[in-house]
């Protein structure tokens, strides 16, 4: 067990969240020398054909359409299976699982591993439920950093784009109250939550989808909203990625990845994506977090023997009842035996299975 509160780190994380607002940006300052890093070959412990996850901009129009069609299938054709009261579709189920586990999977040692698991689950559902034959693509954000508004991802094409930057007449407003749900008083030193506004998307394949989970902890019917911000997207630039890749341990690399690269994608898209709780309501969430997983994968691949099982951090952002039976509240350190869940949509796994490149979820996956 760890007696160290994560609030020191959380204040920095909160600053990054506040930077996701429309007029603000946060930059992580590091004295680490900038280095170029890349992964060459996947671990050699897979007996199947490697699945290659590719950048969206490298896919053919046919491949893009196949992915979008499968996402629409999860939204419109596959009913919910979890017990979330507002979930109607499998797409909603995934968003709901992110909402209900938000305090466990942000600013904790589970952050990268749980989101890797979520991306894997999403990919698995696309394939098994909707006949998708490709791999989960990623958004190569450094390729477009500082210029998200011109990204082909925001095309209004119903077959190759994800819709506009948020130009619809409707808007969605919510307060950035993470990690304090209604009823939990704000600790001393935590500023009041700021209001965030996004405008509904009006074009593209997802324009008519109604979200029922979120925004944030609320559950009200609303549109998919965005407020694309080129200034905030600069946090996803290669300089920040290289700073994270240069760090020697998971305990240092994970907070770095969760800060600027993570915040750049969420803040750069804005709207629903700005929300740490309900952000999977925007289908771009999966391309963003797959890229973030690639950043972690690249870091692991730089030294597989030392990093394939490296983990650190607590298992929650707020105190929880300790597992020792004492009834006391506190923090527990993440360990490879921790169980991660997707609410029965896919099998439960251990944290170690998500982390391990040689025997885990990504044993047969490579990023190209």
C-alpha positions as CSV (number, residue, x, y, z in Angstrom):
1,X,0.0,0.0,0.0
2,X,1.1,3.5,-0.7
3,X,0.4,6.4,1.7
4,X,1.4,8.9,-0.9
5,X,-1.6,11.0,-2.1
6,X,-1.7,11.5,-5.9
7,X,-3.0,15.0,-5.5
8,X,0.4,16.6,-6.1
9,X,0.5,15.0,-9.5
10,X,-3.2,15.6,-9.9
11,X,-2.8,19.4,-9.6
12,X,-0.6,19.2,-12.6
13,X,-3.0,17.0,-14.4
14,X,-5.8,19.4,-13.6
15,X,-3.8,22.2,-15.1
16,X,-3.5,20.1,-18.3
17,X,-7.3,19.5,-18.2
18,X,-7.9,23.2,-17.8
19,X,-5.8,23.8,-20.8
20,X,-8.2,21.8,-22.8
21,X,-10.5,24.8,-22.7
22,X,-11.1,26.9,-25.8
23,X,-8.7,29.7,-25.1
24,X,-6.0,28.0,-23.0
25,X,-3.0,25.7,-23.6
26,X,-0.7,23.9,-21.3
27,X,2.9,22.9,-22.1
28,X,4.9,20.5,-20.1
29,X,8.3,21.9,-19.6
30,X,11.1,19.4,-19.5
31,X,14.9,19.6,-19.4
32,X,15.2,16.2,-20.9
33,X,17.2,16.2,-24.1
34,X,15.0,15.7,-27.1
35,X,15.8,12.4,-28.8
36,X,14.3,10.6,-31.8
37,X,13.0,7.2,-31.0
38,X,11.2,4.6,-33.1
39,X,10.3,1.0,-32.8
40,X,11.5,-1.4,-35.5
41,X,10.3,-5.0,-34.9
42,X,7.6,-6.4,-32.7
43,X,8.3,-9.0,-29.9
44,X,9.0,-12.4,-31.4
45,X,6.6,-14.4,-29.2
46,X,3.6,-14.5,-31.6
47,X,2.6,-17.7,-33.4
48,X,0.0,-15.9,-35.6
49,X,0.2,-13.3,-38.3
50,X,0.9,-9.9,-36.8
51,X,-1.9,-7.3,-36.9
52,X,-0.6,-4.0,-38.2
53,X,-2.2,-0.9,-36.8
54,X,-1.7,1.9,-39.3
55,X,-2.1,5.7,-39.3
56,X,-5.5,6.9,-40.6
57,X,-4.0,9.1,-43.3
58,X,-2.2,6.0,-44.8
59,X,-5.4,4.0,-45.3
60,X,-7.2,3.7,-48.6
61,X,-10.7,5.2,-49.0
62,X,-12.0,1.6,-49.0
63,X,-10.2,0.8,-45.7
64,X,-11.5,4.1,-44.2
65,X,-15.1,3.3,-45.2
66,X,-14.9,-0.2,-43.8
67,X,-13.8,1.2,-40.4
68,X,-16.5,3.9,-40.4
69,X,-19.2,1.4,-41.4
70,X,-18.1,-0.9,-38.5
71,X,-18.3,2.0,-36.0
72,X,-21.8,2.9,-37.3
73,X,-22.7,-0.8,-36.8
74,X,-21.8,-0.6,-33.1
75,X,-23.8,2.6,-32.8
76,X,-27.0,1.6,-34.7
77,X,-27.2,-2.1,-35.0
78,X,-25.8,-3.7,-31.8
79,X,-27.8,-3.3,-28.6
80,X,-26.2,-2.6,-25.3
81,X,-25.1,-5.5,-23.1
82,X,-23.8,-3.8,-19.9
83,X,-25.9,-2.7,-17.0
84,X,-25.4,1.0,-17.6
85,X,-28.9,2.5,-17.3
86,X,-28.5,4.9,-20.3
87,X,-26.6,2.6,-22.7
88,X,-28.6,1.7,-25.8
89,X,-25.8,0.4,-28.1
90,X,-22.5,-1.3,-27.8
91,X,-20.9,2.0,-28.6
92,X,-22.7,3.5,-25.6
93,X,-21.5,0.5,-23.5
94,X,-17.9,1.4,-24.0
95,X,-18.5,5.0,-23.2
96,X,-20.4,4.0,-20.1
97,X,-17.5,1.8,-18.9
98,X,-15.2,4.7,-19.3
99,X,-17.5,7.0,-17.3
100,X,-18.0,4.5,-14.4
101,X,-14.3,3.7,-14.1
102,X,-13.0,7.2,-14.7
103,X,-11.6,7.6,-11.2
104,X,-9.6,4.4,-11.6
105,X,-8.2,4.9,-15.0
106,X,-7.0,8.5,-15.1
107,X,-3.9,9.8,-13.3
108,X,-3.2,6.3,-12.0
109,X,-0.9,3.5,-12.9
110,X,-3.8,1.9,-14.7
111,X,-4.2,4.7,-17.2
112,X,-2.2,3.4,-20.2
113,X,-2.9,-0.3,-19.6
114,X,-6.7,0.1,-19.1
115,X,-7.0,2.3,-22.2
116,X,-4.9,-0.2,-24.2
117,X,-7.4,-2.8,-23.0
118,X,-10.3,-0.6,-24.1
119,X,-8.8,-0.1,-27.5
120,X,-8.3,-3.8,-27.9
121,X,-12.0,-4.4,-26.8
122,X,-13.2,-1.9,-29.3
123,X,-11.2,-3.5,-32.1
124,X,-12.5,-6.9,-31.1
125,X,-16.1,-5.8,-31.1
126,X,-15.7,-4.1,-34.5
127,X,-14.4,-7.4,-35.9
128,X,-16.6,-10.0,-34.1
129,X,-19.9,-8.0,-34.0
130,X,-19.6,-6.0,-37.2
131,X,-17.4,-8.0,-39.6
132,X,-14.6,-5.5,-39.7
133,X,-11.5,-7.1,-41.2
134,X,-9.0,-4.4,-40.6
135,X,-7.0,-3.3,-37.6
136,X,-7.7,-0.4,-35.2
137,X,-6.2,2.7,-36.9
138,X,-4.6,5.6,-35.1
139,X,-4.4,9.3,-35.7
140,X,-0.8,10.3,-36.3
141,X,-1.3,13.5,-34.3
142,X,2.3,14.9,-34.6
143,X,1.7,14.8,-38.4
144,X,-1.1,17.4,-38.0
145,X,-0.2,19.1,-34.7
146,X,-1.1,22.7,-34.5
147,X,-3.3,22.4,-37.6
148,X,-6.1,20.0,-36.6
149,X,-8.7,22.3,-38.3
150,X,-7.2,21.3,-41.7
151,X,-7.1,17.5,-40.9
152,X,-8.9,15.3,-43.5
153,X,-10.4,13.5,-40.4
154,X,-12.8,16.5,-40.2
155,X,-14.1,15.9,-43.7
156,X,-17.9,15.9,-44.1
157,X,-17.6,12.8,-46.2
158,X,-19.8,10.0,-44.9
159,X,-17.3,7.3,-46.0
160,X,-13.8,8.7,-45.2
161,X,-14.2,11.4,-42.6
162,X,-15.5,11.9,-39.0
163,X,-17.5,15.1,-39.6
164,X,-16.9,18.8,-39.1
165,X,-15.1,20.7,-36.3
166,X,-18.3,21.6,-34.6
167,X,-20.4,23.9,-36.8
168,X,-23.9,22.9,-35.9
169,X,-26.5,25.2,-34.4
170,X,-26.8,23.3,-31.2
171,X,-24.3,23.4,-28.3
172,X,-23.4,21.3,-25.3
173,X,-22.3,22.9,-22.0
174,X,-20.8,21.1,-19.0
175,X,-18.5,21.8,-16.1
176,X,-15.0,20.3,-15.9
177,X,-15.6,18.8,-12.5
178,X,-13.4,15.7,-12.8
179,X,-12.5,14.0,-10.5
180,X,-15.2,15.1,-8.2
181,X,-18.7,13.8,-9.0
182,X,-21.7,15.6,-7.6
183,X,-21.8,15.4,-3.8
184,X,-18.0,15.2,-3.3
185,X,-16.8,18.6,-1.9
186,X,-13.8,20.2,-3.6
187,X,-10.6,19.9,-1.5
188,X,-8.9,23.1,-0.4
189,X,-6.7,24.5,-3.3
190,X,-8.9,23.0,-6.1
191,X,-10.4,25.8,-8.2
192,X,-14.2,25.7,-9.0
193,X,-14.9,23.8,-12.2
194,X,-14.8,25.8,-15.4
195,X,-17.6,25.6,-18.0
196,X,-16.7,24.0,-21.3
197,X,-18.8,24.5,-24.5
198,X,-18.8,22.5,-27.7
199,X,-20.9,22.8,-30.8
200,X,-22.8,19.9,-32.4
201,X,-21.3,18.3,-35.4
202,X,-23.6,18.8,-38.4
203,X,-21.9,16.7,-41.1
204,X,-20.3,13.4,-41.6
205,X,-21.4,9.8,-40.7
206,X,-21.9,10.5,-37.0
207,X,-23.9,13.8,-37.1
208,X,-27.2,12.2,-36.2
209,X,-26.1,10.1,-33.3
210,X,-27.5,11.0,-29.9
211,X,-25.3,10.4,-26.9
212,X,-27.2,9.5,-23.7
213,X,-24.2,9.1,-21.4
214,X,-22.5,12.3,-20.3
215,X,-21.5,15.0,-20.6
216,X,-19.2,14.3,-17.7
217,X,-21.1,12.6,-14.8
218,X,-24.5,13.6,-16.1
219,X,-26.5,11.5,-18.4
220,X,-28.7,13.5,-20.7
221,X,-29.5,13.2,-24.4
222,X,-27.1,15.4,-26.4
223,X,-25.2,15.6,-29.7
224,X,-21.5,14.7,-30.4
225,X,-19.9,18.1,-29.9
226,X,-16.5,19.6,-30.9
227,X,-14.6,22.8,-30.6
228,X,-11.4,22.1,-32.6
229,X,-8.5,24.2,-31.3
230,X,-5.2,24.3,-33.2
231,X,-3.5,26.0,-30.3
232,X,-4.3,23.2,-27.8
233,X,-3.4,20.5,-30.4
234,X,0.2,21.7,-30.3
235,X,0.6,19.5,-27.2
236,X,0.7,16.5,-29.4
237,X,3.8,17.6,-31.3
238,X,6.8,15.4,-31.7
239,X,8.9,17.4,-29.3
240,X,6.6,16.4,-26.4
241,X,6.5,12.8,-27.6
242,X,10.3,12.6,-27.8
243,X,10.6,14.0,-24.3
244,X,8.4,11.2,-23.0
245,X,10.2,8.5,-25.0
246,X,13.5,9.7,-23.5
247,X,12.4,9.0,-19.9
248,X,14.0,5.8,-18.4
249,X,11.2,4.4,-16.3
250,X,7.4,3.9,-16.5
251,X,7.0,6.0,-13.3
252,X,8.4,8.9,-15.3
253,X,7.2,8.2,-18.8
254,X,3.5,7.5,-18.0
255,X,2.8,10.9,-16.4
256,X,4.6,12.5,-19.3
257,X,2.4,10.7,-21.9
258,X,-0.8,11.3,-19.9
259,X,0.0,15.1,-19.9
260,X,0.9,16.7,-23.1
261,X,0.4,14.0,-25.8
262,X,-2.8,12.9,-24.2
263,X,-4.1,16.4,-23.6
264,X,-3.2,17.6,-27.1
265,X,-5.6,15.2,-28.8
266,X,-8.5,15.8,-26.3
267,X,-8.0,19.5,-26.1
268,X,-7.4,19.9,-29.8
269,X,-10.7,18.2,-30.7
270,X,-12.6,19.9,-27.9
271,X,-16.2,19.5,-27.0
272,X,-17.0,15.9,-25.8
273,X,-13.4,15.0,-26.3
274,X,-12.4,17.6,-23.6
275,X,-14.3,15.6,-21.0
276,X,-12.2,13.2,-19.1
277,X,-15.3,11.2,-18.1
278,X,-17.4,10.9,-21.3
279,X,-14.9,11.5,-24.1
280,X,-15.5,8.1,-25.8
281,X,-18.7,9.6,-27.1
282,X,-16.7,11.1,-30.0
283,X,-15.6,8.3,-32.3
284,X,-12.3,10.1,-32.7
285,X,-11.5,9.0,-29.1
286,X,-10.4,5.6,-30.4
287,X,-8.0,7.0,-33.0
288,X,-6.5,9.3,-30.5
289,X,-6.0,6.7,-27.8
290,X,-4.7,4.2,-30.3
291,X,-2.0,6.7,-31.2
292,X,-1.4,7.3,-27.4
293,X,-1.0,3.5,-27.0
294,X,1.5,3.6,-29.9
295,X,3.5,6.2,-28.0
296,X,3.7,3.8,-25.0
297,X,4.4,0.9,-27.3
298,X,7.3,2.8,-28.8
299,X,8.6,3.6,-25.4
300,X,8.4,-0.1,-24.4
301,X,10.0,-1.2,-27.6
302,X,13.1,0.9,-26.9
303,X,14.1,-1.5,-24.1
304,X,11.7,-4.5,-24.1
305,X,13.6,-6.6,-21.4
306,X,13.4,-3.7,-18.9
307,X,10.1,-2.2,-19.9
308,X,7.8,-5.1,-20.9
309,X,6.5,-5.5,-17.3
310,X,7.4,-2.0,-15.9
311,X,4.5,-0.5,-14.0
312,X,4.1,2.1,-11.2
313,X,1.5,4.4,-9.7
314,X,-1.7,4.0,-7.6
315,X,-5.0,2.3,-8.6
316,X,-7.2,5.3,-8.0
317,X,-7.1,9.1,-8.1
318,X,-9.2,9.4,-4.9
319,X,-8.9,7.3,-1.8
320,X,-10.6,3.9,-1.8
321,X,-11.4,1.3,0.8
322,X,-8.2,-0.7,1.2
323,X,-8.3,-4.4,0.3
324,X,-6.8,-5.4,3.7
325,X,-10.2,-5.7,5.3
326,X,-9.5,-2.8,7.7
327,X,-12.2,-0.6,6.3
328,X,-9.6,2.2,6.1
329,X,-9.5,4.5,3.1
330,X,-6.3,5.1,1.2
331,X,-4.3,4.4,-1.9
332,X,-3.0,1.1,-3.2
333,X,-0.1,0.6,-5.6
334,X,-0.8,-0.9,-9.0
335,X,0.5,-4.4,-9.5
336,X,0.5,-6.8,-12.4
337,X,-2.1,-9.0,-10.8
338,X,-4.8,-6.2,-10.7
339,X,-7.9,-7.3,-12.6
340,X,-9.2,-5.0,-15.3
341,X,-12.8,-5.3,-16.6
342,X,-14.9,-4.3,-19.6
343,X,-18.2,-5.0,-17.9
344,X,-18.5,-8.4,-19.6
345,X,-18.2,-7.2,-23.2
346,X,-14.9,-9.1,-23.4
347,X,-13.0,-11.2,-20.9
348,X,-11.5,-9.7,-17.8
349,X,-7.7,-9.5,-17.9
350,X,-4.9,-8.7,-15.5
351,X,-2.9,-5.5,-15.6
352,X,0.1,-7.6,-16.5
353,X,-1.7,-9.0,-19.6
354,X,-2.2,-5.5,-20.8
355,X,1.3,-4.4,-20.1
356,X,3.3,-7.4,-21.3
357,X,4.4,-7.0,-24.9
358,X,5.5,-10.6,-25.3
359,X,2.6,-12.6,-23.8
360,X,-0.2,-10.0,-23.5
361,X,-2.8,-8.2,-25.6
362,X,-0.2,-6.8,-28.1
363,X,1.9,-9.9,-28.6
364,X,0.6,-10.2,-32.1
365,X,0.2,-6.4,-32.8
366,X,2.6,-4.0,-34.3
367,X,2.3,-0.3,-35.0
368,X,3.5,0.9,-38.4
